[in-house]
Amino acid sequence: METLDTLNNNTQDALETPTSFAENIYNLDGLLEHIFTWFSDNFGTMLFIILIGMGTILVARTVNNILINYHKKASNRLHVDITTFRMFRHIAVAAIYFIGLVVVIFSIPELRSLSIAMLSGAGLAGIVIGFAAQNTLSNIIAGIALALFQPFRVGDRLTIMNEYGKVTDLNLRHTVILTADNRRLIIPNSVISNEAIVNWTIEDPAVIWPIDVGISYDSDISLAKKIMIEEARKNPKVMSPQTLEYSVVKPGILKSEIFVNELINPSVLYAVDPDFRERGQVKVYVTELGDFAINLRMQVWFKDRSDAYGAGCEIREAIKQRFDDEGIEIPYPYRTIIFKKDSDEGKDSEKPCQCR
């Protein structure tokens, strides 16, 4: 009896399966018909949206290329600041995309009604959007502030967040820095605006670079200073001694390319502080009488921070070789170690040992 009931149930399921499959096919046909009807009714709107999107992209790229070409031609004559120009170019391109988005929104009735409803409740919508886009808006505002106040410019060399590199781009969201080991450091504008920055080239690119060396207490300090100065002078990247004329009206270093077509080229005019008019001197100071060495610090002038590190390493190596030839010792750390025998052997068993 159970076998007969099972057979009847299987037969009923088999008869119902074609019916369910037919219903699915019917539903699929209805869905496709609905989609086709919607596309037919809104074909003009879809075509308009596609044309507006393509036109917006075309106009944005065209304006971007025009501005780039204009900057290349005008920078030689007008010396347009590249940092401000790039920020203006990014804002112009973003404005074109925003206008295209607004046109698309108001061309669709449903989106237009939704946008009007959102504008009607602008207070609440503004709060919601403000919280949602807080980071984006802060980056945009910080980027505009950086372009206006210019604590650094495109092309400047910075030390920021324990990284040294050159600023290659400043846009509405972030700043790109090319590091010394060819990495691209991308920092959001809101972060970089709150960081302490060492700008090596914003006004005066010349820099005083320290080179520290330790000598033993038995060495001749005067001879060590003389050797260090001589080796520094042999390096071609070290500045030669010079005294700059300081003017309150136009304080600056006048380079050979200062005159272009008998006009002053401000791109090679750097501000000079009156305390640093005398340049190129190589001075050595005794900075510390340490536990095991006399520490000397040599201050060397370089024309640019990019030359300082590599040339400093070369000078340090040359000093080491001259010290070896002249018999000036660069000491190791010394420690005095006292070995004690068992207490019953007395103090006579104590033997000091100097190790390094």
Secondary structure as GFF3:
##gff-version 3
##sequence-region A 1 356
A	DSSP	alpha_helix	2	41	.	.	.	ID=ss1
A	DSSP	alpha_helix	43	78	.	.	.	ID=ss2
A	DSSP	alpha_helix	82	107	.	.	.	ID=ss3
A	DSSP	alpha_helix	109	120	.	.	.	ID=ss4
A	DSSP	alpha_helix	122	132	.	.	.	ID=ss5
A	DSSP	alpha_helix	134	149	.	.	.	ID=ss6
A	DSSP	beta_strand	157	160	.	.	.	ID=ss7
A	DSSP	beta_strand	163	170	.	.	.	ID=ss8
A	DSSP	beta_strand	174	179	.	.	.	ID=ss9
A	DSSP	beta_strand	184	188	.	.	.	ID=ss10
A	DSSP	alpha_helix	189	192	.	.	.	ID=ss11
A	DSSP	beta_strand	198	199	.	.	.	ID=ss12
A	DSSP	beta_strand	207	215	.	.	.	ID=ss13
A	DSSP	alpha_helix	221	234	.	.	.	ID=ss14
A	DSSP	beta_strand	242	243	.	.	.	ID=ss15
A	DSSP	beta_strand	259	260	.	.	.	ID=ss16
A	DSSP	beta_strand	263	264	.	.	.	ID=ss17
A	DSSP	three_ten_helix	266	268	.	.	.	ID=ss18
A	DSSP	three_ten_helix	274	276	.	.	.	ID=ss19
A	DSSP	beta_strand	278	279	.	.	.	ID=ss20
A	DSSP	beta_strand	283	289	.	.	.	ID=ss21
A	DSSP	beta_strand	294	302	.	.	.	ID=ss22
A	DSSP	alpha_helix	305	326	.	.	.	ID=ss23
A	DSSP	beta_strand	335	339	.	.	.	ID=ss24
A	DSSP	three_ten_helix	343	345	.	.	.	ID=ss25
A	DSSP	three_ten_helix	347	349	.	.	.	ID=ss26
A	DSSP	beta_strand	351	355	.	.	.	ID=ss27
###
